[in-house]
Amino acid sequence: MFILQIVIVLLATKIAGQLSIRLGQPSVLGKIIVGIILGPALLGWVHDTELVSVFSQIGVLLLMFLAGLETNLKDLNENKKAAILVAVGGIVVPILLSYIGSQIYDFSTAESIFIGLLLSATSVSISVQTLRELGWLNSKEGSALLGAAVLDDIIVVILIAVAMSLFAGSDASLALLIGKKILFFVVIILASKWLVPKFIQVFSKFKITESILSAGLIICFSFAYFAEYVGVAGIIGSFFAGIAISQTKFKEEIEHRVEPIANGIFVPFFFVSIGLAVSFNGIGSQIGFIIVFSVLAILSKFIGSGLGARMSGFNNKSSMGVGAGMISRGEVALILAAMGLESGLLPSEYYTSMIIVIIVTTIVTPPLLKVIFENRSEQRIERGSRNL
């Protein structure tokens, strides 16, 4: 049965991606929508089985690994001020607006705070793929987005831990959590500088098939595992693995060999898996809730992160692009929603509706980025033409 699902997912995502491009949208938009169509919400041809979940997890790790490989470390460092302001703005504004919205719907204080934290999470996996298609990933805007996403993940995870400790009786030690995050960065920096280059160098001398590719994948998944082990999202680990390898002479070879594997089979499952979470059962009475919180979720990130970008020196167009790129909550928010349901901080009757809100933020991100960055590209070409 899983073999048939592979055929369906690969065929459907490639056709949907092509149709999306023909309609003037990034291919990722069509791939996400086709996941909703194929999933339990409509056709029911593909279900969120363990194998589908595994393929999806590998897909998103490889997607962020490629993003790390394509990232210019110098640009990332030069935009650290922007990353901090974008991350902080993208957390504070969503928390405030979501808290107000939750109070309107008579959620308790604990539930309102959790929903605010839930909607302050960011997953730029979708934005990364869209920016890659538009040719803007390796730009100042792209660097600010990636840097902000890393900080956002760390800050939100810590705040979620604090909220669960206070309101859900979690015995997690805040000092231990912060210590683990510090340990993560220390180990990653040391490993990137001293271990990664030597490890690939040794593997490159092996007389076996695809030794360098294997070395790159071992580093990618090792970093991802270590990140999850210390409480950081695995995608952050794989992203830093890509950055570490990008500083070696093996960067282009590994990127050239990983990309067909990632986009050929695993990444399509990640896009489809987002749509599989959608269910329309029993949401008729909560349409108003879904609309209100979808609007709050979109505007809060767009405004908060956009203001952060503007304060850091980006012009209006760039700030809008950065704000749009931070809108997607993606798999990070889906994980946090499941944690909230289990701890009782997210009421079970609103779980499905909140999942749909998260999906909406993920779907609107690609077309917004397309509009903003495509217009900027056209303006840049026009200016270049006038200067000739």
C-alpha positions in Angstrom: 0.0 0.0 0.0 2.8 2.4 0.8 4.4 1.8 -2.6 1.1 3.0 -4.2 1.1 6.1 -1.9 4.6 6.9 -3.1 3.4 6.9 -6.7 0.3 9.0 -5.8 2.3 11.6 -3.8 5.1 12.0 -6.3 2.8 12.2 -9.3 0.3 14.5 -7.6 2.9 16.9 -6.2 4.8 17.3 -9.5 1.6 17.9 -11.4 0.2 20.3 -8.8 3.5 22.1 -8.7 3.5 22.6 -12.4 -0.1 23.8 -12.4 0.8 26.3 -9.6 3.7 27.7 -11.7 1.5 28.0 -14.7 -0.9 30.1 -12.6 1.9 32.4 -11.6 2.4 30.9 -8.1 5.4 29.1 -6.4 5.2 25.4 -7.0 5.2 24.8 -3.2 1.6 26.2 -2.9 0.2 23.6 -5.3 2.0 20.8 -3.4 0.5 21.9 -0.1 -3.0 22.2 -1.5 -2.8 18.8 -3.2 -2.0 17.3 0.3 -5.4 18.6 1.5 -7.0 17.1 -1.6 -5.3 13.7 -1.2 -5.7 13.5 2.5 -8.6 12.5 4.8 -10.3 15.9 4.4 -11.3 15.1 0.8 -10.2 12.1 -1.2 -8.7 10.0 1.6 -6.1 8.4 -0.8 -3.1 9.2 1.5 -3.1 8.9 5.2 -0.6 10.1 7.9 0.9 6.6 8.5 4.2 6.1 10.3 6.1 5.7 7.0 4.6 8.9 5.5 5.5 10.7 8.7 9.1 9.4 8.5 9.5 10.4 4.8 8.1 13.8 5.7 10.5 14.3 8.6 13.5 13.3 6.4 12.1 15.7 3.7 12.0 18.8 6.0 15.4 18.0 7.4 17.0 17.8 3.9 15.1 20.9 2.9 16.7 22.9 5.7 20.1 21.2 5.1 20.0 22.5 1.6 19.1 25.9 2.9 22.2 25.8 5.1 24.4 24.8 2.2 23.2 27.7 0.2 23.5 30.2 3.1 26.3 32.8 3.0 27.7 32.8 6.5 29.1 36.3 6.1 25.6 37.7 5.2 24.0 35.8 8.1 26.5 37.3 10.5 26.1 40.8 9.0 22.3 40.6 9.5 22.3 39.4 13.1 20.8 42.7 14.3 18.0 42.3 11.9 17.5 38.7 12.9 17.1 39.6 16.6 14.7 42.5 15.9 12.6 40.4 13.4 12.5 37.4 15.9 11.5 39.6 18.9 8.9 41.5 16.9 7.5 38.2 15.5 7.0 36.9 19.0 5.8 39.9 21.0 3.0 41.1 18.6 1.5 37.6 18.0 1.5 36.9 21.8 -0.3 40.2 22.5 -2.9 39.9 19.6 -3.6 36.2 20.2 -4.0 36.7 23.9 -6.6 39.5 23.2 -8.4 37.2 20.7 -8.4 34.3 23.1 -9.9 36.5 25.9 -12.7 37.4 23.5 -13.5 33.7 23.2 -13.5 33.3 27.0 -10.3 31.2 27.2 -8.7 31.0 30.6 -5.5 33.1 31.2 -3.3 30.0 30.9 -5.0 28.9 27.7 -4.8 32.4 26.2 -1.1 32.6 27.0 -0.4 29.2 25.5 -2.3 30.1 22.3 -0.3 33.3 22.1 2.9 31.3 22.3 1.7 28.7 19.9 1.0 31.4 17.2 4.3 33.1 17.9 6.2 30.0 16.6 7.7 30.2 13.1 8.7 27.6 10.6 10.5 29.0 7.6 10.7 25.6 5.8 8.0 26.7 3.3 9.5 30.2 3.0 12.9 28.7 2.3 11.6 26.6 -0.6 9.7 29.6 -2.0 12.7 32.0 -1.7 14.8 29.3 -3.4 12.4 29.2 -6.3 12.3 33.0 -6.5 16.1 33.3 -6.3 16.0 35.3 -3.0 17.3 32.8 -0.5 20.9 33.9 -0.5 20.0 37.6 0.0 20.0 40.0 3.0 16.3 39.4 3.4 16.8 35.6 3.3 19.6 35.8 5.8 17.5 37.9 8.2 14.6 35.3 7.9 16.8 32.3 8.6 18.6 34.0 11.5 15.3 35.1 13.0 13.8 31.6 12.6 16.6 30.1 14.6 16.2 32.7 17.4 12.4 32.4 17.3 12.6 28.6 17.8 14.9 28.9 20.8 12.9 31.7 22.5 9.5 30.1 21.9 10.6 26.7 23.1 11.9 28.3 26.4 8.7 30.3 26.8 6.5 27.3 26.2 8.5 25.3 28.8 7.9 28.1 31.3 4.2 28.2 30.5 3.8 24.4 30.9 5.8 24.5 34.2 3.6 27.2 35.6 0.2 26.2 34.3 0.4 22.4 33.5 2.5 21.2 36.4 5.5 20.3 34.2 8.6 19.5 36.3 11.0 20.8 33.5 13.8 22.9 35.0 14.1 26.3 33.2 17.8 26.4 34.1 18.3 23.0 32.5 16.4 24.0 29.4 18.5 27.1 28.9 21.6 25.2 29.7 20.8 22.7 26.9 20.3 25.5 24.4 23.7 26.9 25.3 25.2 23.5 25.1 23.7 23.0 21.6 25.4 26.1 20.2 28.7 25.5 21.8 28.9 21.9 20.5 27.6 22.9 17.1 30.2 25.7 16.7 33.1 23.5 17.8 32.0 20.5 15.7 31.5 22.8 12.7 35.0 24.2 13.0 37.0 21.1 14.0 35.1 17.9 13.4 33.1 18.4 10.2 35.9 19.3 7.7 38.1 16.4 9.0 35.2 13.9 9.0 34.4 14.6 5.3 38.1 14.6 4.4 38.5 11.1 5.9 35.4 9.8 4.2 36.4 11.3 0.8 39.4 8.8 0.8 37.2 5.8 1.2 37.0 3.5 -1.9 33.3 3.1 -1.7 30.3 4.4 -3.6 29.0 8.0 -2.7 31.4 8.3 0.2 31.2 12.2 0.3 27.4 12.1 0.0 27.2 9.7 2.9 29.4 11.8 5.0 27.2 14.9 4.3 24.0 13.0 5.3 25.6 11.5 8.4 26.5 15.1 9.5 23.0 16.4 8.6 21.1 13.7 10.6 23.6 13.7 13.5 23.2 17.5 13.9 19.4 17.1 13.7 19.4 14.3 16.3 21.5 16.3 18.7 19.3 19.3 18.3 16.2 17.3 19.1 18.0 15.6 22.0 18.6 19.0 23.7 15.1 20.3 22.9 15.8 22.3 19.8 13.9 21.6 16.5 15.7 19.1 14.3 15.4 21.4 11.4 17.7 23.9 13.2 20.3 21.2 13.6 20.2 20.2 9.9 20.3 23.9 8.9 23.5 24.4 10.9 24.9 21.1 9.4 24.5 22.7 6.0 26.2 25.9 7.1 29.1 23.8 8.5 29.6 21.9 5.2 29.2 25.1 3.2 32.5 26.3 4.7 34.4 23.3 3.2 35.5 22.5 -0.4 32.9 19.7 -0.5 29.9 22.1 -0.5 29.0 22.0 -4.2 29.4 18.2 -4.5 27.3 17.5 -1.5 24.6 20.0 -2.5 24.6 18.6 -6.1 24.1 15.1 -4.8 21.6 15.8 -2.0 19.2 18.0 -4.0 17.9 15.2 -6.3 17.3 12.9 -3.4 15.6 15.5 -1.4 13.3 17.0 -4.1 12.9 13.7 -5.9 11.2 11.8 -3.1 11.4 13.1 0.4 10.5 16.8 0.3 7.2 16.1 -1.6 6.0 14.0 1.4 6.7 16.9 3.7 4.5 19.3 1.7 1.7 16.7 1.4 1.9 15.9 5.2 1.0 19.5 6.0 -2.3 19.0 4.2 -2.9 15.6 5.8 -3.5 17.4 9.1 -6.6 19.1 7.8 -10.0 17.7 8.8 -13.4 19.4 8.2 -15.3 17.3 10.6 -17.3 19.3 13.3 -15.9 22.7 12.5 -19.1 24.2 11.2 -19.7 26.0 14.5 -16.2 27.3 14.7 -15.9 29.0 11.3 -15.8 32.4 13.0 -13.1 31.3 15.3 -11.0 30.0 12.4 -11.4 33.2 10.4 -10.6 35.5 13.4 -7.5 33.6 14.5 -6.3 33.1 10.9 -6.4 36.9 10.4 -4.7 37.5 13.8 -2.0 34.9 13.0 -1.2 36.4 9.6 -1.3 40.0 10.6 0.6 39.6 13.8 3.7 38.0 12.2 3.5 40.3 9.2 3.3 43.4 11.4 5.6 42.3 14.2 8.4 40.8 12.1 8.0 43.5 9.4 8.4 46.2 12.0 11.5 44.5 13.3 13.0 44.4 9.8 12.1 48.1 9.3 13.8 49.1 12.6 16.9 47.2 11.5 17.2 49.3 8.4 15.3 47.4 5.7 13.2 49.5 3.3 9.4 49.1 3.3 9.3 46.4 0.5 12.0 44.4 2.1 10.4 44.6 5.5 7.1 43.4 4.0 8.9 40.5 2.5 10.6 39.5 5.7 7.2 39.9 7.6 5.5 37.7 5.0 8.3 35.1 5.2 7.8 34.7 8.9 4.0 34.1 8.7 4.1 30.3 8.2 3.8 28.3 11.4 4.3 25.0 9.7 5.4 21.8 11.5 6.8 23.7 14.5 3.4 25.0 15.5 1.8 21.6 14.8 4.1 19.9 17.3 3.4 22.6 19.9 -0.3 22.2 19.3 0.0 18.5 20.1 1.9 19.3 23.3 -0.8 21.8 24.3 -3.5 19.3 23.7 -1.7 16.7 25.8 -1.0 19.1 28.7 -4.5 20.5 28.7 -3.4 24.1 27.7 -5.2 23.8 24.3 -8.9 22.8 24.7 -9.6 19.7 22.8 -12.7 21.2 21.1 -10.5 23.8 19.5 -7.6 21.6 18.5 -8.8 20.9 14.9 -9.7 24.5 14.4 -6.2 25.6 15.6 -4.6 23.1 13.2 -6.6 24.6 10.3 -5.4 28.1 11.4 -1.8 26.8 11.3 -2.4 25.3 7.8 -3.9 28.6 6.6 -0.8 30.5 7.6 1.3 28.0 5.8 -0.7 28.3 2.6 -0.8 32.1 2.4 2.9 32.5 2.8 4.1 31.4 -0.7 1.8 33.7 -2.7 2.5 36.7 -0.4 6.3 36.1 -1.0 5.7 35.7 -4.7 3.8 39.1 -4.9 6.4 41.0 -2.8 9.6 39.6 -4.1 8.5 39.2 -7.7 7.5 42.9 -7.8 10.9 43.9 -6.4 12.6 41.8 -9.0 10.7 43.5 -11.8 11.4 46.9 -10.3 15.1 46.1 -10.1 15.1 45.0 -13.8 13.3 48.2 -14.8 15.9 50.3 -12.9 18.7 48.4 -14.6 17.1 49.0 -18.0 16.8 52.8 -17.3 20.5 52.9 -16.3 21.7 51.4 -19.6 
